[in-house]
Amino acid sequence: MSTAAWQAIIFDFDGVVVESGEIKTQAFGDLYRGYGETVMAAVMQYHSLHGGMSRYHKFRYFQEHLLEKSPLTLDEEQELDRRFSELVVEAVIASDAVPGATELIRKEAKRIPLFVASGTPEAELNTIVIRRGLASYFTAVCGSPTPKQKLIADILSSHALLPERVLMIGDALIDYQSAQLNNVAFLGRVRPGDKNPFPAHVDILPDLSPLLT
């Protein structure tokens, strides 16, 4: 499998560049541990089924549908965000890279522009990318609260990219759907042992090593 045909590559981050999926799942569980095991398990399951979605959407969903409480105030949402960041940022910075990801990024950055489009808050995402020593390889690092579909659209328009010449690599259904809505090619990463969330026709890889050949 070759990347030579692409004019640009857009990467999701968690689960594509770094092995941080379980870190985020556990953090959501820890954040809601005080509401009991049933709520904690439901929170972790919802997060796992909705990878790539902004954490703010998840906070609002949990508040109203799981806890059956009044909508979060801005202060309450910011406090949840602060506590979640405390649980995940250093762990994500220290997490393993997805096999082949760092090498692919370094290789392709010499040839074409690379981008990140992630559900992680943009300021936090940039901190992580900088701390992992990857910032110089990316033309732009983009995150929430902007929805992923719009992140991709903005990357295409801001950098005059032809959608059919751009590849998106993601590990969640929302990544695939957002790429489809922008007419961008898509490649799925499914970690060995994990359930494949993508339609049967979508090409998938266990990691990014095959793209180095």
PyRosetta script that sets phi, psi and omega in degrees:
from pyrosetta import init, pose_from_sequence

init()
pose = pose_from_sequence("MSTAAWQAIIFDFDGVVVESGEIKTQAFGDLYRGYGETVMAAVMQYHSLHGGMSRYHKFRYFQEHLLEKSPLTLDEEQELDRRFSELVVEAVIASDAVPGATELIRKEAKRIPLFVASGTPEAELNTIVIRRGLASYFTAVCGSPTPKQKLIADILSSHALLPERVLMIGDALIDYQSAQLNNVAFLGRVRPGDKNPFPAHVDILPDLSPLLT")
pose.set_psi(1, 125.4)
pose.set_omega(1, -174.4)
pose.set_phi(2, -114.0)
pose.set_psi(2, 147.6)
pose.set_omega(2, 175.4)
pose.set_phi(3, -101.3)
pose.set_psi(3, 7.0)
pose.set_omega(3, -171.7)
pose.set_phi(4, -63.0)
pose.set_psi(4, -25.2)
pose.set_omega(4, -175.3)
pose.set_phi(5, -79.8)
pose.set_psi(5, -12.8)
pose.set_omega(5, -170.3)
pose.set_phi(6, -88.7)
pose.set_psi(6, 142.2)
pose.set_omega(6, 178.3)
pose.set_phi(7, -85.8)
pose.set_psi(7, -22.7)
pose.set_omega(7, 179.0)
pose.set_phi(8, -163.7)
pose.set_psi(8, 157.2)
pose.set_omega(8, 175.5)
pose.set_phi(9, -127.7)
pose.set_psi(9, 133.5)
pose.set_omega(9, 174.1)
pose.set_phi(10, -108.9)
pose.set_psi(10, 125.3)
pose.set_omega(10, 179.4)
pose.set_phi(11, -106.1)
pose.set_psi(11, 134.0)
pose.set_omega(11, 156.7)
pose.set_phi(12, -68.5)
pose.set_psi(12, 169.2)
pose.set_omega(12, -175.8)
pose.set_phi(13, -108.3)
pose.set_psi(13, -67.4)
pose.set_omega(13, -179.1)
pose.set_phi(14, -64.4)
pose.set_psi(14, 124.6)
pose.set_omega(14, 178.8)
pose.set_phi(15, 85.6)
pose.set_psi(15, -5.8)
pose.set_omega(15, 178.3)
pose.set_phi(16, -119.6)
pose.set_psi(16, -47.8)
pose.set_omega(16, 176.1)
pose.set_phi(17, -95.2)
pose.set_psi(17, -40.7)
pose.set_omega(17, -179.7)
pose.set_phi(18, -128.5)
pose.set_psi(18, 150.6)
pose.set_omega(18, 179.7)
pose.set_phi(19, -85.1)
pose.set_psi(19, 69.9)
pose.set_omega(19, -173.2)
pose.set_phi(20, -114.0)
pose.set_psi(20, 6.7)
pose.set_omega(20, -177.1)
pose.set_phi(21, -58.0)
pose.set_psi(21, -46.5)
pose.set_omega(21, -177.6)
pose.set_phi(22, -69.8)
pose.set_psi(22, -29.6)
pose.set_omega(22, 177.3)
pose.set_phi(23, -61.8)
pose.set_psi(23, -45.8)
pose.set_omega(23, -178.9)
pose.set_phi(24, -68.1)
pose.set_psi(24, -40.5)
pose.set_omega(24, 179.7)
pose.set_phi(25, -60.8)
pose.set_psi(25, -47.2)
pose.set_omega(25, -179.6)
pose.set_phi(26, -65.6)
pose.set_psi(26, -36.0)
pose.set_omega(26, 179.4)
pose.set_phi(27, -63.5)
pose.set_psi(27, -42.2)
pose.set_omega(27, 176.2)
pose.set_phi(28, -61.3)
pose.set_psi(28, -42.8)
pose.set_omega(28, 177.6)
pose.set_phi(29, -60.6)
pose.set_psi(29, -45.1)
pose.set_omega(29, -179.3)
pose.set_phi(30, -63.8)
pose.set_psi(30, -35.6)
pose.set_omega(30, -178.1)
pose.set_phi(31, -64.2)
pose.set_psi(31, -32.0)
pose.set_omega(31, -176.8)
pose.set_phi(32, -110.7)
pose.set_psi(32, 15.1)
pose.set_omega(32, -177.8)
pose.set_phi(33, -57.8)
pose.set_psi(33, -35.4)
pose.set_omega(33, -177.4)
pose.set_phi(34, -64.8)
pose.set_psi(34, -13.2)
pose.set_omega(34, -179.8)
pose.set_phi(35, -93.0)
pose.set_psi(35, 2.5)
pose.set_omega(35, 176.2)
pose.set_phi(36, 103.3)
pose.set_psi(36, 164.8)
pose.set_omega(36, -174.4)
pose.set_phi(37, -63.7)
pose.set_psi(37, -36.6)
pose.set_omega(37, -176.5)
pose.set_phi(38, -65.8)
pose.set_psi(38, -47.1)
pose.set_omega(38, 178.5)
pose.set_phi(39, -65.1)
pose.set_psi(39, -43.2)
pose.set_omega(39, -179.6)
pose.set_phi(40, -57.8)
pose.set_psi(40, -45.4)
pose.set_omega(40, 180.0)
pose.set_phi(41, -65.5)
pose.set_psi(41, -39.7)
pose.set_omega(41, 180.0)
pose.set_phi(42, -66.4)
pose.set_psi(42, -38.9)
pose.set_omega(42, 177.7)
pose.set_phi(43, -62.3)
pose.set_psi(43, -46.5)
pose.set_omega(43, -178.2)
pose.set_phi(44, -66.0)
pose.set_psi(44, -38.9)
pose.set_omega(44, 178.7)
pose.set_phi(45, -66.1)
pose.set_psi(45, -43.7)
pose.set_omega(45, -179.3)
pose.set_phi(46, -61.5)
pose.set_psi(46, -44.2)
pose.set_omega(46, 178.1)
pose.set_phi(47, -59.5)
pose.set_psi(47, -45.6)
pose.set_omega(47, -177.8)
pose.set_phi(48, -62.7)
pose.set_psi(48, -34.9)
pose.set_omega(48, -179.2)
pose.set_phi(49, -80.3)
pose.set_psi(49, -14.4)
pose.set_omega(49, -176.4)
pose.set_phi(50, -126.2)
pose.set_psi(50, 47.1)
pose.set_omega(50, 176.9)
pose.set_phi(51, -59.0)
pose.set_psi(51, 145.0)
pose.set_omega(51, 179.0)
pose.set_phi(52, 87.9)
pose.set_psi(52, -13.5)
pose.set_omega(52, 178.3)
pose.set_phi(53, -79.8)
pose.set_psi(53, 143.7)
pose.set_omega(53, 178.5)
pose.set_phi(54, -56.0)
pose.set_psi(54, 138.5)
pose.set_omega(54, 178.1)
pose.set_phi(55, -61.4)
pose.set_psi(55, -27.8)
pose.set_omega(55, -179.3)
pose.set_phi(56, -64.9)
pose.set_psi(56, -40.0)
pose.set_omega(56, 176.1)
pose.set_phi(57, -62.1)
pose.set_psi(57, -39.2)
pose.set_omega(57, 179.9)
pose.set_phi(58, -67.5)
pose.set_psi(58, -43.7)
pose.set_omega(58, 177.1)
pose.set_phi(59, -55.4)
pose.set_psi(59, -45.1)
pose.set_omega(59, -177.9)
pose.set_phi(60, -66.8)
pose.set_psi(60, -39.9)
pose.set_omega(60, 178.7)
pose.set_phi(61, -63.5)
pose.set_psi(61, -47.9)
pose.set_omega(61, -179.1)
pose.set_phi(62, -60.1)
pose.set_psi(62, -43.0)
pose.set_omega(62, -177.4)
pose.set_phi(63, -59.5)
pose.set_psi(63, -45.6)
pose.set_omega(63, -172.1)
pose.set_phi(64, -91.7)
pose.set_psi(64, -31.9)
pose.set_omega(64, -173.2)
pose.set_phi(65, -103.1)
pose.set_psi(65, -32.0)
pose.set_omega(65, 178.0)
pose.set_phi(66, -93.5)
pose.set_psi(66, -46.7)
pose.set_omega(66, -178.4)
pose.set_phi(67, -87.8)
pose.set_psi(67, -15.9)
pose.set_omega(67, 179.3)
pose.set_phi(68, 53.6)
pose.set_psi(68, 48.6)
pose.set_omega(68, 179.1)
pose.set_phi(69, -113.7)
pose.set_psi(69, 171.1)
pose.set_omega(69, 176.1)
pose.set_phi(70, -62.6)
pose.set_psi(70, 153.2)
pose.set_omega(70, 180.0)
pose.set_phi(71, -53.4)
pose.set_psi(71, 147.4)
pose.set_omega(71, 179.1)
pose.set_phi(72, -61.9)
pose.set_psi(72, 140.0)
pose.set_omega(72, 168.5)
pose.set_phi(73, -78.3)
pose.set_psi(73, 165.7)
pose.set_omega(73, 178.8)
pose.set_phi(74, -60.5)
pose.set_psi(74, -40.9)
pose.set_omega(74, 179.3)
pose.set_phi(75, -62.9)
pose.set_psi(75, -42.0)
pose.set_omega(75, -179.8)
pose.set_phi(76, -65.3)
pose.set_psi(76, -41.6)
pose.set_omega(76, 179.1)
pose.set_phi(77, -64.5)
pose.set_psi(77, -42.0)
pose.set_omega(77, 179.2)
pose.set_phi(78, -66.0)
pose.set_psi(78, -34.0)
pose.set_omega(78, 178.2)
pose.set_phi(79, -68.7)
pose.set_psi(79, -41.9)
pose.set_omega(79, 175.6)
pose.set_phi(80, -61.0)
pose.set_psi(80, -41.9)
pose.set_omega(80, 179.7)
pose.set_phi(81, -62.8)
pose.set_psi(81, -43.1)
pose.set_omega(81, 179.7)
pose.set_phi(82, -62.2)
pose.set_psi(82, -45.8)
pose.set_omega(82, -179.0)
pose.set_phi(83, -66.2)
pose.set_psi(83, -38.8)
pose.set_omega(83, 178.7)
pose.set_phi(84, -64.3)
pose.set_psi(84, -43.8)
pose.set_omega(84, 178.9)
pose.set_phi(85, -59.2)
pose.set_psi(85, -40.8)
pose.set_omega(85, 178.4)
pose.set_phi(86, -60.1)
pose.set_psi(86, -34.9)
pose.set_omega(86, -178.4)
pose.set_phi(87, -75.3)
pose.set_psi(87, -29.0)
pose.set_omega(87, -168.3)
pose.set_phi(88, -112.6)
pose.set_psi(88, -31.3)
pose.set_omega(88, -166.3)
pose.set_phi(89, -59.2)
pose.set_psi(89, -53.7)
pose.set_omega(89, -177.5)
pose.set_phi(90, -65.1)
pose.set_psi(90, -35.0)
pose.set_omega(90, 179.6)
pose.set_phi(91, -67.1)
pose.set_psi(91, -39.4)
pose.set_omega(91, 178.6)
pose.set_phi(92, -68.4)
pose.set_psi(92, -40.7)
pose.set_omega(92, 177.7)
pose.set_phi(93, -59.0)
pose.set_psi(93, -36.5)
pose.set_omega(93, -176.7)
pose.set_phi(94, -89.7)
pose.set_psi(94, -5.7)
pose.set_omega(94, -173.7)
pose.set_phi(95, -72.1)
pose.set_psi(95, 161.4)
pose.set_omega(95, 178.2)
pose.set_phi(96, -68.1)
pose.set_psi(96, 150.4)
pose.set_omega(96, 170.5)
pose.set_phi(97, -76.7)
pose.set_psi(97, 149.5)
pose.set_omega(97, 169.4)
pose.set_phi(98, -61.9)
pose.set_psi(98, 133.0)
pose.set_omega(98, -178.6)
pose.set_phi(99, -51.6)
pose.set_psi(99, 129.1)
pose.set_omega(99, 178.4)
pose.set_phi(100, 87.2)
pose.set_psi(100, -14.9)
pose.set_omega(100, -172.9)
pose.set_phi(101, -66.8)
pose.set_psi(101, -50.7)
pose.set_omega(101, -177.3)
pose.set_phi(102, -62.6)
pose.set_psi(102, -42.4)
pose.set_omega(102, -179.9)
pose.set_phi(103, -64.4)
pose.set_psi(103, -41.5)
pose.set_omega(103, 179.7)
pose.set_phi(104, -63.8)
pose.set_psi(104, -43.8)
pose.set_omega(104, -179.9)
pose.set_phi(105, -61.5)
pose.set_psi(105, -45.9)
pose.set_omega(105, -179.9)
pose.set_phi(106, -64.3)
pose.set_psi(106, -39.6)
pose.set_omega(106, -179.2)
pose.set_phi(107, -67.8)
pose.set_psi(107, -51.0)
pose.set_omega(107, -173.8)
pose.set_phi(108, -73.5)
pose.set_psi(108, -27.0)
pose.set_omega(108, -179.9)
pose.set_phi(109, -63.0)
pose.set_psi(109, -22.1)
pose.set_omega(109, 176.9)
pose.set_phi(110, -75.1)
pose.set_psi(110, -15.8)
pose.set_omega(110, -170.1)
pose.set_phi(111, -114.1)
pose.set_psi(111, -42.5)
pose.set_omega(111, -172.4)
pose.set_phi(112, -141.2)
pose.set_psi(112, 161.1)
pose.set_omega(112, 174.9)
pose.set_phi(113, -71.6)
pose.set_psi(113, 140.3)
pose.set_omega(113, 178.5)
pose.set_phi(114, -118.8)
pose.set_psi(114, 147.9)
pose.set_omega(114, -177.1)
pose.set_phi(115, -137.6)
pose.set_psi(115, 156.9)
pose.set_omega(115, 169.5)
pose.set_phi(116, -116.5)
pose.set_psi(116, 132.4)
pose.set_omega(116, 172.5)
pose.set_phi(117, -129.0)
pose.set_psi(117, 107.7)
pose.set_omega(117, -169.7)
pose.set_phi(118, -131.9)
pose.set_psi(118, 157.0)
pose.set_omega(118, 173.5)
pose.set_phi(119, -80.6)
pose.set_psi(119, -5.5)
pose.set_omega(119, 177.3)
pose.set_phi(120, -72.3)
pose.set_psi(120, 141.1)
pose.set_omega(120, 177.0)
pose.set_phi(121, -52.3)
pose.set_psi(121, 138.1)
pose.set_omega(121, -167.9)
pose.set_phi(122, -61.4)
pose.set_psi(122, -42.5)
pose.set_omega(122, -179.1)
pose.set_phi(123, -64.0)
pose.set_psi(123, -43.1)
pose.set_omega(123, 178.6)
pose.set_phi(124, -64.7)
pose.set_psi(124, -42.4)
pose.set_omega(124, 179.4)
pose.set_phi(125, -59.8)
pose.set_psi(125, -45.3)
pose.set_omega(125, 179.3)
pose.set_phi(126, -63.6)
pose.set_psi(126, -38.5)
pose.set_omega(126, 176.0)
pose.set_phi(127, -58.6)
pose.set_psi(127, -45.7)
pose.set_omega(127, -178.8)
pose.set_phi(128, -65.3)
pose.set_psi(128, -45.2)
pose.set_omega(128, -179.6)
pose.set_phi(129, -61.6)
pose.set_psi(129, -42.6)
pose.set_omega(129, 178.2)
pose.set_phi(130, -63.8)
pose.set_psi(130, -48.1)
pose.set_omega(130, -177.1)
pose.set_phi(131, -64.7)
pose.set_psi(131, -27.3)
pose.set_omega(131, 177.7)
pose.set_phi(132, -85.8)
pose.set_psi(132, -0.1)
pose.set_omega(132, 176.5)
pose.set_phi(133, 75.8)
pose.set_psi(133, 26.2)
pose.set_omega(133, -176.2)
pose.set_phi(134, -108.2)
pose.set_psi(134, -7.2)
pose.set_omega(134, -170.5)
pose.set_phi(135, -57.6)
pose.set_psi(135, -37.5)
pose.set_omega(135, -175.1)
pose.set_phi(136, -68.2)
pose.set_psi(136, -15.9)
pose.set_omega(136, -177.4)
pose.set_phi(137, -88.2)
pose.set_psi(137, -15.9)
pose.set_omega(137, -174.7)
pose.set_phi(138, -105.4)
pose.set_psi(138, 135.2)
pose.set_omega(138, 175.5)
pose.set_phi(139, -71.1)
pose.set_psi(139, -35.3)
pose.set_omega(139, 176.3)
pose.set_phi(140, -154.7)
pose.set_psi(140, 143.7)
pose.set_omega(140, 177.3)
pose.set_phi(141, -120.0)
pose.set_psi(141, 111.9)
pose.set_omega(141, -169.1)
pose.set_phi(142, -121.7)
pose.set_psi(142, 136.9)
pose.set_omega(142, -178.3)
pose.set_phi(143, -141.8)
pose.set_psi(143, -169.4)
pose.set_omega(143, -178.5)
pose.set_phi(144, -72.0)
pose.set_psi(144, 161.0)
pose.set_omega(144, 18.8)
pose.set_phi(145, -84.8)
pose.set_psi(145, -1.5)
pose.set_omega(145, 177.4)
pose.set_phi(146, -64.6)
pose.set_psi(146, 129.4)
pose.set_omega(146, 178.6)
pose.set_phi(147, -61.3)
pose.set_psi(147, 151.0)
pose.set_omega(147, -174.0)
pose.set_phi(148, -60.5)
pose.set_psi(148, -38.4)
pose.set_omega(148, 178.3)
pose.set_phi(149, -56.3)
pose.set_psi(149, -42.9)
pose.set_omega(149, -179.7)
pose.set_phi(150, -74.5)
pose.set_psi(150, -34.0)
pose.set_omega(150, 175.9)
pose.set_phi(151, -56.4)
pose.set_psi(151, -46.0)
pose.set_omega(151, -180.0)
pose.set_phi(152, -65.4)
pose.set_psi(152, -45.1)
pose.set_omega(152, 179.3)
pose.set_phi(153, -59.1)
pose.set_psi(153, -41.6)
pose.set_omega(153, -179.7)
pose.set_phi(154, -66.7)
pose.set_psi(154, -38.6)
pose.set_omega(154, 177.1)
pose.set_phi(155, -62.4)
pose.set_psi(155, -45.4)
pose.set_omega(155, -179.5)
pose.set_phi(156, -60.6)
pose.set_psi(156, -47.0)
pose.set_omega(156, -175.7)
pose.set_phi(157, -74.0)
pose.set_psi(157, -39.9)
pose.set_omega(157, -176.7)
pose.set_phi(158, -68.2)
pose.set_psi(158, -26.3)
pose.set_omega(158, -175.1)
pose.set_phi(159, -116.5)
pose.set_psi(159, 14.9)
pose.set_omega(159, 174.8)
pose.set_phi(160, 50.9)
pose.set_psi(160, 48.7)
pose.set_omega(160, -179.1)
pose.set_phi(161, -97.1)
pose.set_psi(161, 142.1)
pose.set_omega(161, 174.2)
pose.set_phi(162, -82.8)
pose.set_psi(162, 121.9)
pose.set_omega(162, -175.9)
pose.set_phi(163, -52.5)
pose.set_psi(163, -40.4)
pose.set_omega(163, -176.8)
pose.set_phi(164, -70.5)
pose.set_psi(164, -9.3)
pose.set_omega(164, 178.0)
pose.set_phi(165, -106.2)
pose.set_psi(165, 10.2)
pose.set_omega(165, -177.1)
pose.set_phi(166, -115.7)
pose.set_psi(166, 138.2)
pose.set_omega(166, 177.8)
pose.set_phi(167, -111.7)
pose.set_psi(167, 133.3)
pose.set_omega(167, 172.1)
pose.set_phi(168, -108.6)
pose.set_psi(168, 131.1)
pose.set_omega(168, 175.4)
pose.set_phi(169, -113.0)
pose.set_psi(169, 120.2)
pose.set_omega(169, -177.8)
pose.set_phi(170, -143.4)
pose.set_psi(170, 168.6)
pose.set_omega(170, -179.5)
pose.set_phi(171, -121.3)
pose.set_psi(171, 6.6)
pose.set_omega(171, -176.6)
pose.set_phi(172, -130.6)
pose.set_psi(172, 155.6)
pose.set_omega(172, -178.7)
pose.set_phi(173, -59.2)
pose.set_psi(173, -36.1)
pose.set_omega(173, 179.7)
pose.set_phi(174, -64.6)
pose.set_psi(174, -29.2)
pose.set_omega(174, 175.5)
pose.set_phi(175, -64.5)
pose.set_psi(175, -47.8)
pose.set_omega(175, 179.5)
pose.set_phi(176, -62.0)
pose.set_psi(176, -46.6)
pose.set_omega(176, -178.5)
pose.set_phi(177, -63.1)
pose.set_psi(177, -40.8)
pose.set_omega(177, -179.8)
pose.set_phi(178, -67.2)
pose.set_psi(178, -37.5)
pose.set_omega(178, 176.0)
pose.set_phi(179, -65.5)
pose.set_psi(179, -44.6)
pose.set_omega(179, 179.9)
pose.set_phi(180, -59.2)
pose.set_psi(180, -43.5)
pose.set_omega(180, -177.8)
pose.set_phi(181, -66.0)
pose.set_psi(181, -20.6)
pose.set_omega(181, 178.1)
pose.set_phi(182, -104.1)
pose.set_psi(182, 8.5)
pose.set_omega(182, 179.9)
pose.set_phi(183, 58.9)
pose.set_psi(183, 33.4)
pose.set_omega(183, 179.0)
pose.set_phi(184, -100.9)
pose.set_psi(184, 140.6)
pose.set_omega(184, 177.3)
pose.set_phi(185, -64.0)
pose.set_psi(185, 153.0)
pose.set_omega(185, -175.1)
pose.set_phi(186, -136.7)
pose.set_psi(186, 141.5)
pose.set_omega(186, 173.4)
pose.set_phi(187, -129.7)
pose.set_psi(187, 128.4)
pose.set_omega(187, -177.5)
pose.set_phi(188, -96.6)
pose.set_psi(188, 140.5)
pose.set_omega(188, 172.1)
pose.set_phi(189, -106.2)
pose.set_psi(189, 121.0)
pose.set_omega(189, 176.8)
pose.set_phi(190, -122.0)
pose.set_psi(190, 112.7)
pose.set_omega(190, -178.4)
pose.set_phi(191, -62.6)
pose.set_psi(191, 137.1)
pose.set_omega(191, 179.8)
pose.set_phi(192, -51.9)
pose.set_psi(192, 129.9)
pose.set_omega(192, -178.7)
pose.set_phi(193, 94.9)
pose.set_psi(193, -17.0)
pose.set_omega(193, 178.9)
pose.set_phi(194, -86.4)
pose.set_psi(194, 154.6)
pose.set_omega(194, 176.8)
pose.set_phi(195, -72.5)
pose.set_psi(195, 137.4)
pose.set_omega(195, 177.9)
pose.set_phi(196, -76.0)
pose.set_psi(196, 116.0)
pose.set_omega(196, -177.8)
pose.set_phi(197, -86.0)
pose.set_psi(197, -2.4)
pose.set_omega(197, -169.4)
pose.set_phi(198, -98.1)
pose.set_psi(198, 156.2)
pose.set_omega(198, 171.8)
pose.set_phi(199, -56.9)
pose.set_psi(199, 156.5)
pose.set_omega(199, -171.9)
pose.set_phi(200, -61.0)
pose.set_psi(200, -27.6)
pose.set_omega(200, -175.8)
pose.set_phi(201, -81.4)
pose.set_psi(201, -8.3)
pose.set_omega(201, -175.8)
pose.set_phi(202, -78.2)
pose.set_psi(202, 130.0)
pose.set_omega(202, 175.4)
pose.set_phi(203, -69.3)
pose.set_psi(203, 135.0)
pose.set_omega(203, 179.5)
pose.set_phi(204, -131.3)
pose.set_psi(204, 156.2)
pose.set_omega(204, 175.5)
pose.set_phi(205, -132.8)
pose.set_psi(205, 151.1)
pose.set_omega(205, 176.5)
pose.set_phi(206, -74.2)
pose.set_psi(206, -24.9)
pose.set_omega(206, 176.2)
pose.set_phi(207, -163.0)
pose.set_psi(207, -170.8)
pose.set_omega(207, -174.1)
pose.set_phi(208, -98.1)
pose.set_psi(208, 3.1)
pose.set_omega(208, -178.8)
pose.set_phi(209, -58.2)
pose.set_psi(209, -40.3)
pose.set_omega(209, -179.7)
pose.set_phi(210, -60.6)
pose.set_psi(210, -20.6)
pose.set_omega(210, -179.2)
pose.set_phi(211, -78.7)
pose.set_psi(211, -4.9)
pose.set_omega(211, -178.6)
pose.set_phi(212, -85.8)
pose.set_psi(212, -12.5)
pose.set_omega(212, -175.8)
pose.set_phi(213, -81.7)
pose.dump_pdb("model.pdb")
